[in-house]
Amino acid sequence: MKRPIAISLSPNTEKDDVILAIKLFFSPIRWFNFRETEKLEIEFAARFGNKYQALAVNSGRSALYLILSALGIKDFDEVAIQALTCVAVPNSVLWLKAKPLYIDVDDTFNLSPKDLSEKIGEKTKAIIVQHTFGVAAEMHSILKIARKRKIPIIEDCALALGGKYDNKLLGTLGDISFFSFGRDKVISSVFGGMILCKDQKLYEKLLDVRDNLDYPGPRWVMQQLLHPVLLSLILPFYNIGLGKVTFGKLMLFLLQKFGILSKAVYWEEELGQKPKVFPAKLPGAFSILALNQLHKLDRFNLHRKEIANIYFQKLKSSGIKLPNKNKGSIWVRFPVVHENAKNIFNCAKRKGVLLGDWYKDVVVPVKNLSVVNYERGSCPNAQMLAGKIINLPTYPSLSKRQALEVVQLLKSCLN
C-alpha cells in the first residue's frame, strides 16, 4: 500500500527520515547534544552568506517570541501583522502583552503595503512580513514604508525557506528573520525554528537569552521522534475503512488522545495562552533531522516549482482563480481561489484526497477571533478570501502523475 494524496500529514518525510528518526529514538544520548544544533546553525547560516548568524530554537513561534522580546516589544506596543495567518503569529505578540495590528492582504496573499501605510502609527514598534505559501510579499514598498518610519521589519519565512525576491533570498531583506521546521513546512524536523540575524549586537542579545532557555522534556522529544515513524505506518491505512471511520484516522486520533503523538498546535494556543514548552532550546535530535532535510532543500523546492507549473498549465481555463506567477516563489503549497472552496474540499475528501484549507479564517486555528484581538471588518480582502482558498499539494513525494490526478479531481468536483 502507498500513502494517499494528503497535504499535511508529514508531507516531507522520506524513507531516510523515518530510518533516522528510529535510530535517534533509540539513541537518547544524542537527544540533547548541543554540538548537533551548532552544526545545523552553521550550515543554515552559510546558505545566506557570511554576514549572517543563525540561532536554533524548538519552534517558529519560539523564534518570533524571542525576536520580539529582543527588540524591546512590551505592554501596549503595536506589532503590525497580516490577516490570513497562523495563530502562532499574533500569540507571540500577545504573550508579550503587546497588541497585534492587523493589516489586510493584497493579491499575493501577503501584507498589503497600502493598508500598512494607512494603519501604522507611533505605537507601531515592529512589522512582521509573512511570505505566505512561499510567495514573497511586495518588499520594495514595505521596506520603503518601514524605513521612513524607522520601524524594524521581521521577515516571517516559516513557509518560504529558499524563496527569493528580486533575486535575493527571503530572510535577508528585513532587519531579522525567522524560519520554521514544523511538520508541514518547507523542511521538517516535526518541531523546530531558526532565527537569522546580521546585527551582531542583536545576535549576542538573542544568544544570551536562548542559551539560558531549558530544553523540552524527554517525553516531548519522544512524541516528536515518533511522529515520522508512526505517520509512515498510518498513512497507507488512512482511507481504508467504512465511510468516515477509517483505520488510519482512528489510529491517529487514539495516538494523539493518549499523548503518544502531539498536535501541531496546542489547545492553549487556540485560546491565546502560552504552552510551557515554548520557548525552548532545539534538542540535538531535532537538529539532526532538520539538517538531513536541509541537505534536500534544493531538490524539494525544484520539485515544488515543477508541480506548480503543472497546476498553472492545466488549471488556467478551469474557472478556478490561480495565484500570480511570481518569480522566486517556492510554492510550499499551491493556493487557488474559488467561491465553493468548502464544497470542493469536501468533495476531494470523500474521494480520499486531503487538500489544504489555509486559511479558512483570517487567523487559524482559534476558538474565537476575539482571543487574538481581531476585529471583524478590519481586513475586508482577507475576510473575502478566508474560506475560499484551496491548497493544492506540491510535497516532495507527490508525483507528476498524482498532480494530474489532483487537476482532474478538481475539475470533477467543480462539475
C-alpha positions as CSV (number, residue, x, y, z in Angstrom):
1,M,0.0,0.0,0.0
2,K,1.1,3.5,-0.7
3,R,0.4,6.8,1.0
4,P,-2.7,8.7,-0.2
5,I,-2.5,12.2,-1.5
6,A,-2.5,14.1,1.8
7,I,-1.1,17.7,2.1
8,S,-0.5,18.0,5.8
9,L,0.3,14.6,7.3
10,S,4.1,14.7,7.5
11,P,4.4,15.6,3.8
12,N,8.2,16.0,3.6
13,T,9.1,12.7,5.2
14,E,11.0,10.2,3.1
15,K,12.4,6.8,3.9
16,D,15.7,8.1,5.1
17,D,14.0,10.5,7.5
18,V,12.0,7.6,9.0
19,I,15.1,5.5,9.5
20,L,17.0,8.4,11.0
21,A,14.1,9.1,13.5
22,I,14.1,5.4,14.5
23,K,17.9,5.5,15.1
24,L,17.5,8.7,17.2
25,F,14.6,7.3,19.2
26,F,16.9,4.5,20.4
27,S,19.9,6.8,21.0
28,P,18.8,9.1,23.8
29,I,22.4,10.1,24.4
30,R,22.1,12.3,21.3
31,W,18.8,13.9,22.1
32,F,20.3,16.9,23.9
33,N,23.7,17.1,22.2
34,F,24.1,20.8,21.5
35,R,27.0,20.2,19.1
36,E,24.4,18.8,16.7
37,T,22.5,22.1,17.0
38,E,25.6,24.1,16.3
39,K,26.3,22.1,13.1
40,L,22.8,23.0,11.9
41,E,23.2,26.6,12.8
42,I,26.5,26.9,11.0
43,E,25.2,25.2,7.8
44,F,21.9,27.1,7.8
45,A,23.6,30.5,8.2
46,A,26.1,29.6,5.4
47,R,23.3,29.4,2.9
48,F,22.7,33.2,3.4
49,G,26.3,34.4,3.3
50,N,29.0,35.3,5.8
51,K,27.1,38.3,7.2
52,Y,24.6,36.1,8.9
53,Q,24.4,34.1,12.1
54,A,21.7,31.6,13.0
55,L,20.1,30.6,16.3
56,A,18.0,27.4,16.7
57,V,15.0,27.1,19.0
58,N,12.3,24.5,19.3
59,S,9.7,26.2,17.0
60,G,9.0,29.1,14.8
61,R,6.8,30.7,17.4
62,S,9.6,30.5,19.9
63,A,11.9,32.2,17.4
64,L,9.4,35.0,16.8
65,Y,8.7,35.4,20.6
66,L,12.4,35.8,21.3
67,I,12.9,38.3,18.4
68,L,10.0,40.5,19.6
69,S,11.4,40.4,23.1
70,A,14.9,41.3,22.0
71,L,13.5,44.2,20.0
72,G,12.0,45.5,23.2
73,I,8.4,44.9,22.4
74,K,6.4,45.5,25.6
75,D,2.9,46.2,27.1
76,F,0.6,48.1,24.7
77,D,3.1,48.4,21.8
78,E,1.6,47.6,18.4
79,V,3.1,45.0,16.1
80,A,1.8,45.0,12.5
81,I,0.9,41.5,11.2
82,Q,-1.1,40.4,8.3
83,A,-4.5,38.8,8.4
84,L,-4.6,35.3,6.9
85,T,-2.0,33.9,9.3
86,C,-1.4,31.1,11.8
87,V,-2.4,31.8,15.4
88,A,1.3,31.4,16.4
89,V,2.0,34.9,15.0
90,P,-0.5,37.0,17.0
91,N,0.1,34.8,20.0
92,S,3.8,35.7,20.1
93,V,2.7,39.3,20.2
94,L,0.1,38.8,22.8
95,W,2.4,36.7,25.1
96,L,4.4,39.9,25.5
97,K,1.2,41.9,26.3
98,A,1.6,43.9,23.1
99,K,-1.2,44.4,20.5
100,P,-1.4,42.8,17.1
101,L,-2.2,45.4,14.4
102,Y,-3.9,43.5,11.6
103,I,-3.1,44.6,8.1
104,D,-5.1,43.5,5.1
105,V,-3.6,41.4,2.3
106,D,-3.1,42.0,-1.4
107,D,-3.3,39.6,-4.4
108,T,-0.2,37.8,-3.3
109,F,-2.0,36.6,-0.1
110,N,0.6,38.8,1.7
111,L,0.6,42.0,3.7
112,S,-0.8,45.0,1.7
113,P,1.7,47.9,1.5
114,K,-1.2,50.3,1.0
115,D,-3.1,49.1,4.1
116,L,0.1,49.0,6.1
117,S,0.8,52.7,5.2
118,E,-2.6,53.7,6.3
119,K,-2.7,51.8,9.6
120,I,0.7,52.1,11.3
121,G,1.3,54.9,13.7
122,E,3.5,56.0,16.6
123,K,2.6,52.9,18.7
124,T,3.8,50.5,15.9
125,K,7.2,49.2,17.0
126,A,7.7,46.3,14.6
127,I,6.3,44.9,11.3
128,I,6.1,41.2,10.7
129,V,6.2,40.4,6.9
130,Q,4.9,36.9,6.1
131,H,5.8,35.3,2.8
132,T,2.6,33.1,2.5
133,F,2.7,29.8,0.7
134,G,6.4,30.5,-0.2
135,V,5.4,33.6,-2.3
136,A,7.3,36.8,-1.5
137,A,5.5,39.9,-0.2
138,E,5.9,43.2,-2.0
139,M,9.1,44.0,-0.2
140,H,10.2,47.2,-2.1
141,S,7.1,49.1,-1.0
142,I,7.0,47.6,2.5
143,L,10.7,48.4,3.1
144,K,10.2,52.0,1.9
145,I,7.3,52.5,4.4
146,A,9.3,50.9,7.3
147,R,12.5,52.8,6.7
148,K,10.6,56.1,6.5
149,R,9.0,55.4,9.9
150,K,12.2,53.7,11.3
151,I,10.3,50.6,12.2
152,P,12.2,47.2,12.2
153,I,11.0,44.5,9.8
154,I,10.8,40.9,10.9
155,E,10.6,38.5,7.9
156,D,8.3,35.5,8.6
157,C,9.9,32.8,6.4
158,A,8.1,29.9,8.0
159,L,6.7,28.9,4.6
160,A,9.5,30.4,2.4
161,L,12.9,28.8,3.0
162,G,14.8,29.1,-0.3
163,G,12.4,31.5,-1.8
164,K,13.6,34.8,-3.4
165,Y,12.5,38.3,-4.1
166,D,14.3,40.4,-6.7
167,N,16.9,37.6,-6.8
168,K,17.6,38.0,-3.1
169,L,17.0,35.2,-0.6
170,L,13.9,35.7,1.6
171,G,15.1,36.3,5.1
172,T,17.8,38.8,4.0
173,L,15.6,41.7,3.1
174,G,14.4,42.8,6.5
175,D,16.2,43.5,9.8
176,I,15.9,40.0,11.1
177,S,14.0,36.8,10.1
178,F,12.8,33.5,11.4
179,F,12.0,30.1,9.9
180,S,10.0,27.1,10.9
181,F,10.9,23.4,10.6
182,G,7.3,22.3,11.6
183,R,5.8,19.1,10.2
184,D,4.3,20.7,7.1
185,K,6.8,23.4,6.4
186,V,9.5,23.7,3.7
187,I,11.7,21.3,5.6
188,S,10.7,19.4,8.7
189,S,12.1,18.2,12.0
190,V,8.5,17.9,13.3
191,F,9.1,20.9,15.6
192,G,11.9,23.4,15.2
193,G,12.7,27.0,14.4
194,M,15.6,29.2,13.4
195,I,16.4,32.9,13.8
196,L,18.6,34.5,11.1
197,C,20.4,37.7,12.2
198,K,23.0,40.0,10.7
199,D,23.2,42.6,13.5
200,Q,25.9,41.5,15.9
201,K,24.6,43.2,19.0
202,L,21.1,41.8,18.4
203,Y,22.5,38.4,17.8
204,E,24.5,38.4,21.1
205,K,21.4,39.5,23.0
206,L,19.4,36.7,21.4
207,L,22.2,34.2,22.0
208,D,22.3,35.1,25.7
209,V,18.5,34.6,26.1
210,R,18.5,31.4,24.0
211,D,21.4,29.8,25.9
212,N,19.5,30.4,29.2
213,L,16.4,28.5,28.0
214,D,15.7,25.0,29.1
215,Y,15.3,22.0,26.7
216,P,11.9,20.5,26.3
217,G,11.4,17.3,28.4
218,P,12.3,13.8,27.2
219,R,8.6,12.9,26.8
220,W,8.1,15.8,24.3
221,V,11.2,14.7,22.4
222,M,9.9,11.1,22.2
223,Q,6.5,12.3,20.9
224,Q,8.1,14.2,18.0
225,L,10.6,11.5,17.1
226,L,7.7,9.0,16.9
227,H,5.8,11.3,14.5
228,P,7.5,10.5,11.2
229,V,7.8,6.8,12.2
230,L,4.1,6.3,13.1
231,L,2.8,8.5,10.3
232,S,4.6,6.3,7.8
233,L,2.6,3.4,9.2
234,I,-0.7,5.2,9.5
235,L,-0.8,6.9,6.1
236,P,-1.2,3.7,3.9
237,F,-4.3,2.9,6.0
238,Y,-5.7,6.5,6.2
239,N,-8.5,5.9,3.7
240,I,-9.2,2.3,4.4
241,G,-12.4,1.7,6.4
242,L,-16.1,2.3,6.3
243,G,-17.3,5.8,5.4
244,K,-15.8,8.5,7.6
245,V,-14.3,5.9,10.0
246,T,-11.0,4.6,8.7
247,F,-8.2,2.7,10.3
248,G,-5.7,5.5,9.7
249,K,-7.9,8.2,11.1
250,L,-8.7,6.1,14.2
251,M,-5.1,5.3,14.8
252,L,-4.1,8.9,14.6
253,F,-6.9,10.0,16.9
254,L,-6.0,7.4,19.5
255,L,-2.3,8.2,19.4
256,Q,-3.0,11.9,19.9
257,K,-5.7,11.2,22.5
258,F,-3.3,9.2,24.7
259,G,-0.4,11.6,24.3
260,I,1.8,9.3,22.2
261,L,1.8,11.9,19.4
262,S,1.3,15.7,19.8
263,K,-0.7,18.0,17.6
264,A,1.0,20.8,15.6
265,V,-0.9,23.5,17.5
266,Y,-1.7,23.1,21.2
267,W,-5.2,23.7,22.7
268,E,-3.8,26.5,24.8
269,E,-2.7,28.4,21.7
270,E,-6.2,28.2,20.3
271,L,-7.2,30.2,23.4
272,G,-4.3,32.7,23.2
273,Q,-2.4,31.0,26.0
274,K,1.3,30.0,26.0
275,P,2.1,26.3,26.4
276,K,5.0,25.7,28.8
277,V,7.1,24.1,26.0
278,F,7.6,27.4,24.2
279,P,10.2,28.9,24.0
280,A,12.9,26.3,24.5
281,K,16.2,25.2,23.0
282,L,16.2,22.9,20.0
283,P,17.2,19.4,21.0
284,G,20.1,17.9,19.2
285,A,17.9,15.1,17.8
286,F,15.7,17.5,16.0
287,S,18.8,19.4,14.7
288,I,19.9,16.1,13.1
289,L,16.5,15.6,11.5
290,A,16.5,19.2,10.2
291,L,20.0,19.0,8.8
292,N,19.1,15.9,6.9
293,Q,16.2,17.7,5.3
294,L,18.2,20.9,4.7
295,H,20.5,18.8,2.5
296,K,17.5,18.0,0.4
297,L,16.1,21.6,0.3
298,D,17.1,22.4,-3.3
299,R,15.6,19.2,-4.6
300,F,12.4,19.7,-2.6
301,N,11.9,23.3,-3.9
302,L,12.7,22.4,-7.5
303,H,10.1,19.7,-7.3
304,R,7.5,22.1,-5.8
305,K,8.1,24.5,-8.7
306,E,7.7,21.7,-11.3
307,I,4.4,20.7,-9.7
308,A,3.2,24.3,-9.5
309,N,3.9,24.6,-13.3
310,I,1.6,21.7,-13.9
311,Y,-1.2,23.4,-12.0
312,F,-0.6,26.7,-13.8
313,Q,-0.8,24.9,-17.2
314,K,-3.7,22.5,-16.5
315,L,-6.0,24.8,-14.5
316,K,-5.7,28.0,-16.5
317,S,-9.2,27.6,-18.1
318,S,-10.9,25.7,-15.2
319,G,-12.8,28.6,-13.6
320,I,-10.6,28.5,-10.6
321,K,-8.6,31.6,-9.8
322,L,-4.8,30.9,-9.9
323,P,-2.2,32.8,-8.0
324,N,0.2,35.3,-9.5
325,K,3.1,33.6,-11.2
326,N,5.8,35.3,-9.1
327,K,9.4,34.6,-9.9
328,G,11.3,33.2,-6.9
329,S,8.2,31.5,-5.3
330,I,8.8,28.0,-3.9
331,W,5.1,27.0,-3.6
332,V,5.2,25.1,-0.3
333,R,1.5,24.8,-1.2
334,F,-0.2,26.0,-4.3
335,P,-3.2,28.3,-3.5
336,V,-6.2,28.6,-5.7
337,V,-9.4,30.5,-5.0
338,H,-13.0,29.5,-5.7
339,E,-16.3,30.6,-4.2
340,N,-17.3,27.0,-3.5
341,A,-13.9,26.0,-1.9
342,K,-15.5,24.3,1.0
343,N,-17.6,22.0,-1.3
344,I,-14.6,21.2,-3.4
345,F,-12.5,20.5,-0.3
346,N,-15.2,18.1,1.0
347,C,-15.7,16.5,-2.5
348,A,-11.9,15.7,-2.6
349,K,-12.0,14.4,0.9
350,R,-14.8,12.0,0.0
351,K,-12.6,10.7,-2.8
352,G,-9.7,10.1,-0.4
353,V,-7.6,13.2,-1.3
354,L,-6.8,15.6,1.5
355,L,-6.3,19.1,0.2
356,G,-5.3,22.1,2.4
357,D,-7.5,24.8,3.9
358,W,-5.0,27.5,4.8
359,Y,-6.7,29.9,5.5
360,K,-10.3,29.0,6.3
361,D,-10.4,32.1,8.5
362,V,-8.3,35.2,8.9
363,V,-6.4,33.6,11.8
364,V,-6.2,29.8,12.3
365,P,-6.8,27.8,14.4
366,V,-8.5,29.8,17.1
367,K,-11.7,29.1,19.2
368,N,-12.8,32.7,18.6
369,L,-11.1,35.6,16.8
370,S,-11.6,37.9,19.8
371,V,-9.0,35.7,21.5
372,V,-6.3,37.2,19.2
373,N,-7.8,40.7,19.2
374,Y,-9.1,40.6,15.6
375,E,-12.0,42.9,14.8
376,R,-14.3,41.8,12.0
377,G,-14.3,44.2,9.1
378,S,-10.8,45.5,9.7
379,C,-9.3,43.5,6.9
380,P,-12.0,43.1,4.2
381,N,-9.9,41.5,1.5
382,A,-8.6,38.9,3.9
383,Q,-12.1,38.1,5.1
384,M,-13.3,37.8,1.5
385,L,-10.5,35.3,0.8
386,A,-10.9,33.3,4.0
387,G,-12.6,30.1,3.4
388,K,-12.2,30.4,-0.4
389,I,-8.6,29.3,-0.7
390,I,-7.8,25.7,-1.6
391,N,-4.2,24.5,-1.1
392,L,-3.0,22.0,-3.7
393,P,-0.2,19.7,-2.7
394,T,3.4,20.1,-4.0
395,Y,5.2,18.0,-1.4
396,P,8.4,16.1,-2.4
397,S,6.9,12.6,-2.8
398,L,3.9,13.8,-4.9
399,S,4.5,12.5,-8.4
400,K,3.6,14.5,-11.6
401,R,1.0,11.8,-12.3
402,Q,-0.6,12.4,-8.9
403,A,-0.6,16.2,-9.6
404,L,-2.5,15.5,-12.8
405,E,-4.9,13.4,-10.7
406,V,-5.4,16.4,-8.4
407,V,-6.2,18.5,-11.5
408,Q,-8.8,16.0,-12.8
409,L,-10.3,15.7,-9.3
410,L,-10.7,19.5,-9.0
411,K,-12.4,19.6,-12.4
412,S,-14.8,16.7,-11.5
413,C,-15.6,18.3,-8.1
414,L,-16.4,21.6,-9.9
415,N,-18.9,19.7,-12.0
